[in-house]
Amino acid sequence: MSVPTAVSDSVAITCRNLRKKFVLRHTRSMKEAIVWLLTGRKGDLSKKFDALKDVSLDVEQGETVALLGLNGSGKSTLLKLISGVLQPDEGTVHTRGRVAGLIEVGAGFHHDLSGRDNVYLNGAILGMSQKQIDAMFDSIVEFAEIGEFIDTEVKFYSSGMYLKLAFSIAVHTDPEVFLIDEILAVGDEPFQRKCIVKINELAAAGKTLFVVSHDLDLVASVCKRGVLLEHGQIIMDGEVHAVVKELRRRSAE
């Protein structure tokens, strides 16, 4: 399902009253399972979990935002709703312009296709024409540093090679909105530095960045605004250093 365009020309991302639930299925003992069956399956062996509860926020075009929180706070779920990977149970998400999401390493790659074929496949998914991909292809491969493996099936790639190719494709689509989820934790240090330089270039060019990372020093250097999630709800939204300080305080408790 396509994501509608944002209402205001100055807003890149609009989230209103977002709610997302997941079903957690618990493994019970054999005795509990038999009793459950013999009693006509009374009682539910599963439990619903609110990953996000009534989340609303606006991100202006050109803003650099760090999405912060402890594990299980709902960060990745929110990014997946914004990218369209998931749909909300309640509420709406609107985005403006081309959105490139590095939500999971290699997401969208077809394992039985070569790196070359996946460049064209992912480029098309991200809204590029074949002509645009043709023009960018050499630059994509050069940035990804996997030239000799570009015609190898990606199922033989390491996680670092996945990262390099996925990141390179995404940044070459020239997105208006760039979503990044913990992906910089993968790959070698020189390539991480290369990615950070590219991210800073995107920010300087006025692109909208929404970044999830446990590297608090990194997000504080790249982003100006911080949004802190806890148990699926926004509990703080402000200047990034202040939000990072609050997260560190809560982590130490």
Residue frames relative to the residue before (quaternion, step in Angstrom):
aa qw qx qy qz dx dy dz
M 1.0000 0.0000 0.0000 0.0000 0.00 0.00 0.00
S 0.4258 -0.7149 0.4910 0.2578 3.57 -0.80 0.97
V 0.4079 -0.6982 0.5350 0.2446 3.53 -1.18 0.64
P 0.4586 -0.7057 0.4599 0.2833 3.62 -0.71 0.98
T 0.5615 -0.5998 0.4591 0.3379 3.53 -1.26 0.48
A 0.5597 -0.6063 0.4446 0.3486 3.56 -1.08 0.69
V 0.5617 -0.6338 0.4227 0.3227 3.54 -1.11 0.72
S 0.7660 0.3381 -0.1851 0.5144 3.61 0.80 -0.99
D 0.5273 -0.6540 0.4479 0.3060 3.55 -1.03 0.84
S 0.6976 0.4829 -0.2712 0.4546 3.59 1.14 -0.58
V 0.6643 0.5030 -0.2953 0.4673 3.58 1.26 -0.25
A 0.2903 -0.7738 0.5429 0.1490 3.57 -0.79 1.05
I 0.7946 0.0885 -0.0142 0.6005 3.59 1.04 -0.81
T 0.0030 -0.7758 0.6309 -0.0101 3.55 -0.93 0.94
C 0.0294 -0.7767 0.6291 -0.0120 3.58 -0.79 1.07
R 0.0265 -0.8136 0.5805 -0.0203 3.56 -0.82 0.99
N 0.8690 -0.1172 0.0518 0.4780 3.55 -0.80 1.16
L 0.1742 0.8233 -0.5192 0.1493 3.56 0.93 0.91
R 0.0273 0.7651 -0.6425 0.0326 3.52 -1.05 0.91
K 0.0407 0.7878 -0.6125 0.0504 3.54 -0.93 0.93
K 0.1051 -0.7958 0.5960 0.0230 3.54 -0.83 1.09
F 0.1347 -0.7534 0.6365 0.0953 3.52 -1.21 0.59
V 0.3804 -0.7061 0.5498 0.2334 3.55 -1.17 0.60
L 0.1681 -0.7690 0.6125 0.0720 3.54 -0.80 1.08
R 0.1609 -0.7877 0.5891 0.0806 3.57 -0.70 1.06
H 0.2218 -0.8016 0.5476 0.0918 3.53 -0.65 1.15
T 0.4002 -0.6913 0.5502 0.2435 3.54 -1.06 0.81
R 0.1462 -0.7983 0.5810 0.0610 3.57 -0.64 1.13
S 0.6234 -0.5193 0.4144 0.4122 3.54 -1.29 0.21
M 0.6564 -0.4997 0.3842 0.4145 3.58 -1.25 0.39
K 0.6365 0.5351 -0.3284 0.4480 3.61 0.99 -0.83
E 0.6665 0.4989 -0.3030 0.4637 3.59 0.91 -0.93
A 0.6524 0.5214 -0.3163 0.4500 3.57 0.98 -0.83
I 0.6512 0.5107 -0.3143 0.4651 3.60 1.00 -0.84
V 0.6432 0.5114 -0.3189 0.4723 3.59 0.96 -0.89
W 0.6326 0.5445 -0.3215 0.4473 3.57 1.01 -0.88
L 0.6796 0.4805 -0.2847 0.4756 3.58 0.99 -0.88
L 0.7008 0.4876 -0.2767 0.4412 3.59 0.89 -0.96
T 0.6930 0.4489 -0.2779 0.4910 3.59 1.16 -0.49
G 0.6108 -0.5883 0.3438 0.4032 3.55 1.22 0.46
R 0.5658 -0.6359 0.3617 0.3803 3.56 1.17 0.70
K 0.2606 0.7575 -0.5463 0.2445 3.52 0.93 0.95
G 0.7395 0.3044 -0.2742 0.5341 3.52 -0.86 0.96
D 0.3683 -0.7466 0.5219 0.1859 3.52 -1.06 0.78
L 0.3342 -0.7475 0.5433 0.1853 3.55 -0.85 1.01
S 0.6815 0.4319 -0.2891 0.5152 3.60 1.26 0.01
K 0.2062 -0.7654 0.5989 0.1137 3.53 -1.30 0.37
K 0.3423 -0.7338 0.5480 0.2100 3.56 -0.96 0.88
F 0.1635 -0.7889 0.5913 0.0351 3.50 -1.00 0.98
D 0.3189 -0.7427 0.5610 0.1786 3.61 -0.80 1.03
A 0.2036 -0.7914 0.5674 0.1015 3.58 -0.34 1.24
L 0.7741 0.0539 -0.0253 0.6302 3.58 1.16 -0.72
K 0.0772 -0.8020 0.5922 0.0112 3.56 -0.98 0.88
D 0.8534 -0.1746 0.0880 0.4832 3.56 -0.52 1.26
V 0.2410 0.7856 -0.5244 0.2230 3.57 0.83 1.06
S 0.0476 0.7815 -0.6189 0.0630 3.57 -0.84 1.05
L 0.2444 0.7529 -0.5935 0.1454 3.57 -1.00 0.83
D 0.2436 -0.7217 0.6255 0.1692 3.54 -1.33 0.41
V 0.1141 -0.7530 0.6433 0.0784 3.55 -1.14 0.72
E 0.3479 -0.7555 0.5222 0.1885 3.55 -0.63 1.16
Q 0.5987 -0.5428 0.4393 0.3924 3.55 -1.21 0.50
G 0.8001 0.2682 -0.2223 0.4883 3.55 -0.93 0.96
E 0.5136 0.6326 -0.4316 0.3869 3.61 1.23 -0.03
T 0.2047 -0.7312 0.6344 0.1447 3.54 -1.22 0.59
V 0.0259 -0.8425 0.5323 -0.0788 3.54 -0.35 1.32
A 0.2225 -0.7417 0.6201 0.1262 3.56 -0.97 0.94
L 0.1973 -0.7583 0.6127 0.1031 3.57 -0.81 1.04
L 0.0346 -0.8513 0.5189 -0.0699 3.55 -0.32 1.32
G 0.3143 0.7306 -0.5706 0.2044 3.54 -1.26 0.44
L 0.5847 -0.5644 0.4473 0.3736 3.53 -1.28 0.37
N 0.6880 -0.4507 0.3482 0.4497 3.59 -1.26 0.21
G 0.8012 0.2726 -0.2115 0.4890 3.56 -0.94 0.91
S 0.4851 0.6944 -0.4211 0.3242 3.58 1.26 0.12
G 0.6054 -0.5888 0.3439 0.4106 3.60 1.25 -0.31
K 0.3579 0.7771 -0.4644 0.2290 3.59 1.27 0.08
S 0.7153 0.4450 -0.2636 0.4699 3.58 0.71 -1.07
T 0.6118 0.5484 -0.3502 0.4498 3.58 1.04 -0.71
L 0.6548 0.5068 -0.3147 0.4640 3.59 0.93 -0.86
L 0.6557 0.4999 -0.3235 0.4642 3.60 0.91 -0.83
K 0.6587 0.5091 -0.3142 0.4563 3.59 0.99 -0.78
L 0.6228 0.5143 -0.3418 0.4804 3.59 1.11 -0.59
I 0.6566 0.5041 -0.3120 0.4662 3.58 0.97 -0.82
S 0.7017 0.4707 -0.2711 0.4610 3.58 0.97 -0.82
G 0.4988 -0.6608 0.4258 0.3650 3.57 1.21 -0.43
V 0.4167 0.6999 -0.4721 0.3370 3.58 1.29 0.09
L 0.7632 0.1568 -0.0906 0.6203 3.57 1.14 -0.75
Q 0.3028 -0.7163 0.5945 0.2044 3.55 -1.28 0.43
P 0.4860 -0.6781 0.4594 0.3048 3.63 -0.95 0.79
D 0.4914 -0.6162 0.5211 0.3275 3.55 -1.23 0.50
E 0.7714 0.0038 0.0031 0.6363 3.54 1.17 -0.68
G 0.7181 0.4401 -0.3216 0.4328 3.57 -1.23 0.50
T 0.3571 -0.7351 0.5451 0.1869 3.54 -1.35 0.08
V 0.1512 -0.7413 0.6458 0.1032 3.52 -1.32 0.54
H 0.0185 -0.7830 0.6218 -0.0026 3.58 -0.91 0.94
T 0.0413 -0.7883 0.6135 0.0224 3.57 -1.01 0.80
R 0.2594 -0.7489 0.5887 0.1590 3.55 -1.24 0.48
G 0.8153 0.2313 -0.1824 0.4986 3.55 -0.92 0.93
R 0.6989 -0.4537 0.3480 0.4296 3.52 -1.36 -0.04
V 0.1647 -0.7840 0.5955 0.0596 3.56 -0.89 1.02
A 0.0742 -0.7739 0.6285 0.0235 3.57 -0.81 1.04
G 0.0755 -0.8310 0.5511 0.0022 3.56 -0.65 1.11
L 0.1177 -0.7370 0.6614 0.0744 3.54 -0.88 1.01
I 0.0378 0.8512 -0.5169 0.0823 3.51 0.45 1.31
E 0.7858 -0.0046 0.0220 0.6181 3.57 1.00 -0.79
V 0.5471 -0.6315 0.4345 0.3362 3.55 -0.98 0.83
G 0.8468 0.1344 -0.1192 0.5006 3.56 -0.76 1.07
A 0.3871 0.7122 -0.5042 0.2979 3.60 1.22 0.11
G 0.7749 0.2948 -0.2353 0.5073 3.56 -0.83 0.99
F 0.5563 0.5761 -0.4051 0.4410 3.58 1.25 -0.14
H 0.2953 -0.7134 0.6056 0.1926 3.55 -1.14 0.73
H 0.4329 -0.7660 0.4128 0.2355 3.56 -0.38 1.26
D 0.7146 0.4563 -0.2670 0.4580 3.59 1.03 -0.67
L 0.6088 0.5221 -0.3595 0.4770 3.58 1.29 0.04
S 0.5593 -0.6027 0.4545 0.3427 3.54 -1.24 0.48
G 0.6751 -0.4570 0.3740 0.4421 3.54 -1.30 0.16
R 0.6238 0.5501 -0.3323 0.4449 3.58 1.00 -0.84
D 0.6863 0.4734 -0.2895 0.4702 3.59 0.83 -0.98
N 0.6670 0.5049 -0.3089 0.4526 3.57 1.02 -0.74
V 0.5487 0.5749 -0.4013 0.4554 3.60 1.16 -0.45
Y 0.6998 0.4582 -0.2688 0.4776 3.57 0.89 -0.96
L 0.6416 0.5261 -0.3249 0.4539 3.58 1.01 -0.81
N 0.7157 0.4399 -0.2603 0.4760 3.60 0.79 -1.00
G 0.6080 0.5508 -0.3507 0.4516 3.56 1.05 -0.70
A 0.6585 0.4977 -0.3023 0.4768 3.57 1.00 -0.84
I 0.6294 0.5329 -0.3302 0.4592 3.59 1.00 -0.83
L 0.7217 0.4286 -0.2332 0.4910 3.57 1.04 -0.80
G 0.6684 -0.5794 0.2756 0.3763 3.57 1.24 0.34
M 0.5149 0.6359 -0.4285 0.3833 3.60 1.21 0.25
S 0.4244 -0.6649 0.5483 0.2776 3.55 -1.17 0.62
Q 0.6539 -0.5005 0.3729 0.4276 3.59 -1.24 0.30
K 0.6245 0.5445 -0.3355 0.4483 3.57 1.04 -0.77
Q 0.6560 0.5038 -0.3032 0.4731 3.58 0.98 -0.83
I 0.6558 0.4970 -0.3119 0.4751 3.58 0.99 -0.83
D 0.6002 0.5587 -0.3496 0.4532 3.59 1.03 -0.79
A 0.6934 0.4916 -0.2740 0.4499 3.56 0.89 -1.00
M 0.7377 0.4213 -0.2092 0.4843 3.58 1.09 -0.76
F 0.4561 0.7525 -0.4247 0.2128 3.57 1.20 -0.51
D 0.6962 0.4755 -0.2958 0.4492 3.62 0.72 -1.01
S 0.6477 0.5140 -0.3143 0.4663 3.56 1.04 -0.78
I 0.6198 0.5442 -0.3329 0.4571 3.59 1.05 -0.79
V 0.6893 0.4786 -0.2749 0.4693 3.56 0.87 -1.00
E 0.6493 0.5229 -0.3220 0.4487 3.58 0.97 -0.85
F 0.6652 0.4945 -0.3094 0.4661 3.59 0.92 -0.90
A 0.6876 0.5048 -0.2808 0.4398 3.59 0.98 -0.87
E 0.2918 -0.8061 0.4726 0.2041 3.59 1.27 -0.31
I 0.5846 0.5670 -0.3917 0.4283 3.60 1.02 0.74
G 0.0965 0.8732 -0.4750 0.0514 3.57 1.20 0.59
E 0.7276 0.4472 -0.2590 0.4512 3.59 0.78 -0.98
F 0.7146 0.4255 -0.2497 0.4959 3.59 1.25 -0.33
I 0.3916 0.7677 -0.4546 0.2249 3.59 1.25 0.00
D 0.7332 0.3761 -0.2359 0.5151 3.61 1.14 -0.51
T 0.4869 0.6226 -0.4427 0.4234 3.58 1.29 0.41
E 0.5395 -0.6041 0.4653 0.3570 3.60 -1.06 0.70
V 0.4949 -0.7115 0.4125 0.2805 3.56 -0.81 1.01
K 0.5133 0.6310 -0.4363 0.3846 3.62 1.19 -0.19
F 0.6672 0.4687 -0.2979 0.4965 3.58 1.28 -0.29
Y 0.4926 0.6656 -0.4267 0.3636 3.61 1.29 0.02
S 0.4433 -0.6251 0.5632 0.3090 3.55 -1.24 0.49
S 0.6638 -0.4850 0.3648 0.4372 3.59 -1.25 0.23
G 0.6257 0.5440 -0.3349 0.4476 3.58 1.09 -0.68
M 0.6524 0.4987 -0.3104 0.4789 3.58 1.02 -0.76
Y 0.5835 0.5578 -0.3540 0.4723 3.58 1.10 -0.73
L 0.6654 0.5258 -0.2944 0.4406 3.54 0.83 -1.08
K 0.6831 0.5108 -0.2976 0.4289 3.54 0.76 -1.05
L 0.7028 0.4534 -0.2802 0.4712 3.56 0.86 -0.92
A 0.6498 0.5205 -0.3209 0.4515 3.60 0.95 -0.87
F 0.6653 0.4991 -0.3007 0.4668 3.58 0.91 -0.92
S 0.6640 0.5222 -0.3053 0.4396 3.56 0.90 -0.94
I 0.6432 0.5091 -0.3243 0.4710 3.60 0.95 -0.86
A 0.6771 0.5235 -0.2995 0.4216 3.56 0.83 -1.03
V 0.7178 0.4435 -0.2812 0.4572 3.61 0.78 -0.95
H 0.6561 0.5137 -0.3210 0.4501 3.60 1.11 -0.52
T 0.5586 0.5768 -0.4133 0.4295 3.61 1.22 -0.06
D 0.3280 -0.7699 0.4824 0.2587 3.59 1.32 -0.12
P 0.0885 0.8479 -0.5176 0.0727 3.61 0.75 1.03
E 0.4608 -0.6357 0.5353 0.3114 3.55 -1.24 0.48
V 0.7711 0.1762 -0.0838 0.6061 3.57 1.15 -0.74
F 0.0877 -0.8073 0.5835 -0.0028 3.56 -0.76 1.10
L 0.1082 -0.8003 0.5895 0.0171 3.58 -0.61 1.20
I 0.0136 -0.8127 0.5808 -0.0443 3.58 -0.75 1.06
D 0.0508 -0.8223 0.5665 -0.0194 3.58 -0.64 1.12
E 0.8483 -0.2328 0.1095 0.4628 3.56 -0.37 1.34
I 0.4232 0.7482 -0.4488 0.2441 3.57 1.21 0.08
L 0.6152 0.5669 -0.3549 0.4172 3.58 1.15 -0.47
A 0.5405 0.6098 -0.4067 0.4130 3.59 1.27 -0.07
V 0.6738 0.4585 -0.2774 0.5088 3.57 1.29 -0.28
G 0.7042 0.4488 -0.3267 0.4426 3.57 -1.11 0.62
D 0.6136 -0.5731 0.4014 0.3662 3.54 -1.29 0.32
E 0.6788 -0.5413 0.3242 0.3757 3.55 -1.22 0.57
P 0.6413 0.5122 -0.3587 0.4447 3.67 0.86 -0.71
F 0.6722 0.4728 -0.3150 0.4749 3.60 0.97 -0.74
Q 0.5867 0.5577 -0.3703 0.4556 3.60 1.08 -0.63
R 0.6520 0.5015 -0.3130 0.4748 3.58 0.96 -0.86
K 0.6301 0.5347 -0.3191 0.4639 3.55 1.05 -0.81
C 0.6433 0.5161 -0.3117 0.4719 3.59 1.01 -0.81
I 0.6520 0.5195 -0.3157 0.4532 3.58 0.96 -0.90
V 0.6203 0.5297 -0.3367 0.4704 3.59 1.02 -0.79
K 0.6690 0.4960 -0.2994 0.4656 3.58 0.94 -0.92
I 0.6343 0.5260 -0.3288 0.4614 3.60 0.99 -0.82
N 0.6557 0.4999 -0.3095 0.4737 3.58 0.99 -0.82
E 0.6125 0.5359 -0.3416 0.4700 3.59 1.11 -0.65
L 0.6398 0.5158 -0.3188 0.4722 3.58 1.00 -0.83
A 0.6523 0.5085 -0.3148 0.4656 3.57 0.97 -0.86
A 0.6638 0.5071 -0.3019 0.4594 3.58 0.96 -0.89
A 0.6707 0.4889 -0.2868 0.4784 3.57 1.19 -0.60
G 0.5788 -0.6318 0.3567 0.3721 3.58 1.29 0.14
K 0.3990 0.7016 -0.4926 0.3253 3.58 1.19 0.44
T 0.4445 -0.6712 0.5238 0.2785 3.57 -1.21 0.53
L 0.0799 -0.8107 0.5800 0.0037 3.58 -0.71 1.09
F 0.0453 -0.7578 0.6509 -0.0012 3.54 -1.00 0.94
V 0.0093 -0.8601 0.5025 -0.0872 3.56 -0.19 1.33
V 0.1152 -0.7441 0.6545 0.0681 3.55 -1.04 0.90
S 0.2515 0.7539 -0.5801 0.1785 3.58 -0.78 0.98
H 0.4132 -0.6832 0.5412 0.2638 3.56 -1.15 0.65
D 0.5542 0.5694 -0.3974 0.4591 3.58 1.30 -0.09
L 0.2119 -0.8395 0.4901 0.1003 3.56 0.16 1.33
D 0.6178 0.5299 -0.3530 0.4615 3.59 1.07 -0.63
L 0.6312 0.5349 -0.3294 0.4549 3.58 1.05 -0.76
V 0.7144 0.4470 -0.2834 0.4578 3.59 0.69 -1.01
A 0.6272 0.5341 -0.3421 0.4520 3.59 1.10 -0.63
S 0.6742 0.4802 -0.2947 0.4775 3.59 1.13 -0.60
V 0.7124 0.4437 -0.2487 0.4834 3.59 1.13 -0.64
C 0.7937 0.3297 -0.1369 0.4925 3.59 0.91 -0.97
K 0.3558 -0.7289 0.5481 0.2042 3.56 -1.24 0.53
R 0.7614 0.2886 -0.1527 0.5601 3.58 1.16 -0.60
G 0.1353 -0.7844 0.5996 0.0834 3.55 -1.10 0.69
V 0.1199 -0.7535 0.6431 0.0651 3.55 -1.13 0.79
L 0.1617 -0.8140 0.5557 0.0495 3.57 -0.62 1.17
L 0.1500 -0.7850 0.5990 0.0495 3.54 -0.78 1.13
E 0.0422 0.7633 -0.6445 0.0138 3.54 -1.19 0.67
H 0.8399 -0.0596 -0.0143 0.5393 3.54 -0.73 1.13
G 0.7419 -0.4587 0.2266 0.4333 3.57 0.91 0.96
Q 0.6958 0.4196 -0.2785 0.5122 3.59 1.24 0.23
I 0.4654 -0.6494 0.5173 0.3066 3.58 -1.15 0.62
I 0.0889 -0.8153 0.5715 0.0275 3.57 -0.69 1.09
M 0.7946 0.0631 -0.0565 0.6012 3.60 1.25 -0.19
D 0.0328 0.7788 -0.6230 0.0651 3.57 -1.01 0.86
G 0.4171 0.7094 -0.4718 0.3164 3.57 -0.39 1.19
E 0.8010 -0.2311 0.2031 0.5136 3.56 -1.25 -0.53
V 0.5650 -0.6826 0.3405 0.3146 3.55 -0.74 1.11
H 0.6597 0.5142 -0.3388 0.4309 3.64 0.89 -0.79
A 0.6353 0.5232 -0.3253 0.4657 3.57 1.07 -0.72
V 0.6645 0.4943 -0.2998 0.4736 3.58 1.01 -0.83
V 0.6247 0.5239 -0.3310 0.4750 3.60 1.03 -0.78
K 0.6385 0.5271 -0.3223 0.4589 3.59 0.98 -0.84
E 0.6623 0.4982 -0.3046 0.4694 3.59 0.97 -0.85
L 0.6396 0.5144 -0.3315 0.4652 3.60 0.97 -0.78
R 0.6512 0.5056 -0.3178 0.4683 3.59 0.95 -0.82
R 0.6264 0.5286 -0.3392 0.4618 3.59 1.03 -0.73
R 0.6857 0.4760 -0.2869 0.4700 3.57 0.92 -0.91
S 0.6322 0.5425 -0.3286 0.4450 3.59 1.06 -0.72
A 0.6814 0.4983 -0.2771 0.4589 3.57 1.12 -0.70
E 0.5546 0.6364 -0.3906 0.3672 3.60 1.21 -0.36
